[in-house]
Amino acid sequence: MPIAIEGVDYFTAADIQRELGVVRQTLWRWRRARVIPQGLRYRSKAIVFTRAEVEAIREYSNRLEPADSPQPHRGSGAAPAAQKEDS
């Protein structure tokens, strides 16, 4: 159930987990790696996401890649897209 703030709907991690079938640890790992939107802090504790951010998370969670493509190094903290921007 979204949280409405000044006419904008925001979604919690629990909302995203239910909708996408992704566990909380995976969401936070993706945030740490900066491969999904970072969201906004609500009331000094909860992280919430806009509808557009939820859609970006959905797209990332449902991505398809060639099976023989190299996997990004876990814990590197940088996404392939972020590396391209720095080049």
Protein Blocks (a to p, Z undefined) as FASTA:
>chain_A
ZZdeehiacddfklmmmmnopafklmmmmmmnopacebjaeehlaacddfklmmmmmmmm
mpccdfkbccddehklpafklmmmmZZ
